[in-house]
């Protein structure tokens, strides 16, 4: 189990790095097309990569089911359409460094929603971590100026994008047992096509081919690869901790803005970034280990996901399941034990 958690940490951080570099790269394209078209092309690139992975890979992951459709539709609308559109609006009006750092608010919204709506454990340390991140975000937003300046409106748009992705992360929580490539493919292609259709009406013409290719490539890396890795980590860590680890992405983006966009942090931005880094460290350095009970009735015959036969998976087979890791409907026997764990598929219990 500890090995799985460590692997999930690495997966979440890799997802964050891929997402982090996307903001300063996308900033360079904001003048070439409308936010609708730019966000749409980014997510079309993400969906195309995820589709390719799903087609060429020999995954034994659990596919998306018909009963997942309502939640998947919400994920597409909120996380695939609204959030990237708001981010592109924000990037056009504020610096890439400030926008990247303000994306730290995603962990705040993710953690707060996970704790209030889904009963994930937050605790005093987690609450302090989120408060520290908010304080840092206030400092970064303050550097954008007050009133209704373009930069302050840009900061508000990035904050709104963070809220949308916080909602999206918690909705995706219930899809974390499904094939990540399928989730990313549906999200990218559906949201990207809708945004591009609106963008073509708004712009009235296609941008240069070079800009289209760049947007598709940035989307494939920053959203496609990142999302597949994120869903894999979400399965083992839960929404709050995966969101906190993913929150290293803003720091990657802020650092990348220095060589890519020639930006330099001012005093307020630097202080806000340090506060946010402290909040992220508080969250991810926490060790959660206590006696807990897995009740047999926690899962029914629809419970299916990719697994190996570890301590949590001791069940009978009929011989058709294939080699491990494999996915099939299964039940869990009652189990009482203690070990380090996150809020994964099998540890979503009250505290």
C-alpha positions, 0 to 999 in steps of 0.5 A, spaced: 500 500 500 505 504 501 508 503 494 502 505 491 501 511 495 508 513 493 507 511 486 500 516 486 504 521 489 509 521 483 503 520 478 500 527 481 506 531 481 508 529 473 500 531 472 502 537 475 508 539 471 505 537 465 499 542 467 504 547 469 507 549 463 501 550 459 499 556 462 505 560 460 505 557 453 498 558 452 499 566 454 503 566 448 497 565 444 492 569 447 493 574 442 492 570 436 485 568 437 479 568 442 479 565 448 473 560 446 477 558 440 484 557 444 481 553 450 477 549 445 483 547 441 487 546 447 482 541 449 481 538 442 489 536 443 488 533 450 482 529 447 486 527 441 492 524 445 487 521 450 483 517 444 490 515 441 492 512 448 485 509 449 486 506 442 493 503 442 494 501 449 492 494 451 489 497 458 485 492 462 482 498 466 474 499 467 471 502 461 466 508 462 458 505 463 452 508 461 450 510 469 456 515 468 453 519 463 450 525 468 457 526 472 461 525 465 457 531 462 458 535 468 465 534 468 465 536 461 461 542 462 464 545 468 472 542 467 472 542 460 469 548 457 468 553 463 474 552 466 479 553 461 475 558 457 475 562 464 483 561 464 484 564 457 480 570 459 484 571 465 491 569 461 489 575 456 489 580 462 494 578 467 501 576 467 502 568 466 506 568 473 500 571 477 495 567 473 499 561 474 500 562 482 493 564 482 491 557 480 493 555 487 486 556 489 484 550 485 487 546 491 483 550 496 476 549 492 477 542 491 479 541 499 473 545 501 468 541 497 471 534 498 471 535 506 464 539 506 460 535 501 464 528 501 466 527 508 474 527 506 478 528 512 481 535 512 483 536 519 486 542 523 493 542 519 489 541 512 485 547 514 491 551 516 494 549 509 488 552 505 488 558 509 495 559 507 494 558 500 488 563 500 493 568 504 498 567 498 493 568 493 490 575 496 497 577 495 498 575 488 491 578 486 493 585 490 499 585 485 494 586 480 491 592 482 485 594 485 478 596 482 476 594 475 483 594 472 484 589 466 489 585 470 484 585 476 479 582 472 484 577 469 485 575 476 478 574 478 477 570 471 483 565 474 480 564 481 473 563 477 477 557 473 480 555 479 473 554 482 470 550 476 476 545 476 475 544 484 468 542 482 470 538 477 476 534 481 470 532 486 466 530 480 471 526 477 472 523 484 466 518 482 470 517 475 476 515 478 475 507 477 474 508 470 479 508 464 483 515 465 484 515 457 476 514 456 475 520 461 480 524 458 478 523 451 470 524 452 472 531 456 477 533 451 473 532 445 466 534 447 468 540 450 473 542 445 469 541 439 463 546 443 468 551 445 471 551 438 464 552 434 463 558 438 470 560 437 469 560 430 463 564 430 466 569 435 472 570 431 469 569 424 476 566 421 481 561 423 487 563 426 494 561 422 496 554 422 502 555 426 498 557 432 493 552 431 498 546 431 501 550 437 495 550 441 493 543 439 500 540 442 500 544 448 493 541 450 495 534 448 501 535 454 498 540 459 491 537 459 491 530 455 497 527 459 496 531 465 488 529 466 490 521 464 495 522 470 491 526 475 485 521 474 490 515 476 493 519 482 485 521 484 484 513 485 489 512 490 489 519 494 483 522 494 480 529 491 483 533 497 490 530 497 491 529 489 489 536 489 494 539 493 499 535 490 497 537 483 497 544 486 505 544 485 503 546 477 502 553 479 509 554 481 512 550 475 508 555 471 510 561 475 518 559 474 516 557 466 514 564 465 521 567 467 524 564 461 518 563 456 515 570 457 521 574 460 517 575 467 520 577 474 516 576 480 515 583 484 515 583 492 507 581 493 507 576 487 514 573 491 511 573 498 504 570 495 508 565 492 512 563 498 505 563 502 502 558 497 508 554 497 508 553 505 501 551 504 502 546 499 507 543 504 503 543 510 498 539 506 502 534 502 507 532 508 501 530 513 502 523 515 495 519 515 495 513 519 490 510 524 486 503 525 480 503 521 475 498 518 472 496 511 465 494 512 463 488 507 457 492 505 461 498 503 461 495 496 456 492 491 456 488 485 457 494 481 464 495 484 469 494 479 476 497 478 483 495 476 487 492 482 492 487 484 490 482 490 493 486 495 490 486 502 484 489 500 483 485 495 482 478 497 476 475 493 474 469 489 475 468 481 471 464 476 478 464 471 476 469 466 479 475 469 486 475 466 492 476 469 493 482 474 492 487 474 485 486 472 478 489 472 472 485 474 466 486 479 468 484 486 466 484 493 470 486 499 470 482 506 470 485 512 477 488 514 480 491 520 487 494 520 492 500 520 496 503 515 498 510 512 492 511 507 489 517 503 482 518 501 482 513 495 477 508 493 477 504 499 478 509 504 473 514 504 471 513 511 468 518 516 473 521 521 
